[in-house]
Amino acid sequence: MSIPNLEIRKDLQLPYLALLIGMFAISTSAILIRHSSSEPLVIGTYRQAFATLIFLPFILKDRAEEVRSQSSFTLLEMILTGILLGAHFSFFITSVKETSVAASVLLATCHVVYVAILGRIFFSEVLSKKAIFGTSIALGGILILFGGDLLDNPGNFRGNILAFISGILAGLYYLSGRKLRKTISLQTYAFVVYLFSFLTMFIVVLIQNLSYENLPMSEIQLFLLMALIPTLLGHTMQNWALGYLPAYIVSISLLAEPIGSGLLAWLFFQEIPSFGVIFGGLIVIIGLYVVILAEESD
């Protein structure tokens, strides 16, 4: 019996390395959030402010014309996408503070399933039997996660709900961005969307009169790390790898985030997820994997 050749082609070694770096970088998001002592919306505001500033030189250099050339409707779509991203961060960062890192990241990662459901509802996209099967498995895993974690740690319930909502908002964000990214460069898209996600959260910070000034330098450093590592290094590496690797490979790499974040939470905070989170989370990941493979086969 012949053994399949598992050697990675040399021209794909760099994209796979970038994907690996991106997987680790994104897994640090919840850990950096947990280290911060600031209000969740203040964390999100600073993170997106720094992320916007990082992309500003690219816009000033050679993308300003692309921004000006967009129609009013397209700009409005990008603004609404930024608002969705800001709302996602608000709920996700708050959830990290109120439930286990593993549960928070798992429920937020379920945007893969939510995109499939929302695409079916709003755009009449046809779901294959395999996609429906995977979605059902993932939703069953979410129910087990909620139920099991509620029995083990009743205090985590609010955080789990917030993480669940953040996942739905992420699904809406990805659904909106999927169309825009077909015609708009990554730099332009990221700058506009990050800018309005920052403005969305900053407006709420001002309305709620949250303390965002005179923060310790250690907090500012954390916010900058959030922009540099999970946002710039993580998402940018994944988007770059997407130009060389099949989309489903990159999508599957997203499933490593809850595992990586959970391990880092155990290492840094001695946080061991409840049995409900572990068992339900495993089912969720299996369901997401089936959905991603179903999308590839369509």
Protein Blocks (a to p, Z undefined) as FASTA:
>chain_A
ZZddfbdcfklmmmmmmmmmmmmmmmmmmmmmmmpcbdfklmmmmmmmmmmmmmmmmmmm
mmmmmmmmpcfklmmmmmmmmmmmmmmmmmmmmmmmmmcfklmmmmmmmmmmmmmmmmmm
mnopacdfklmmmmmmmmmmmmmmmmmmmmmmmmlmmmmmmmmmmmmmmmmmmmmmmmmm
mmpcfklmmmmmmmmmmmmmmmmmmmnopafehiafklmmmmmmmmmmmmmmmmmmmmmm
mmmmcfklmmmmmmmmmmmmmmmmmmmnopacdfklmmmmmmmmmmmmmmmmmmmmZZ
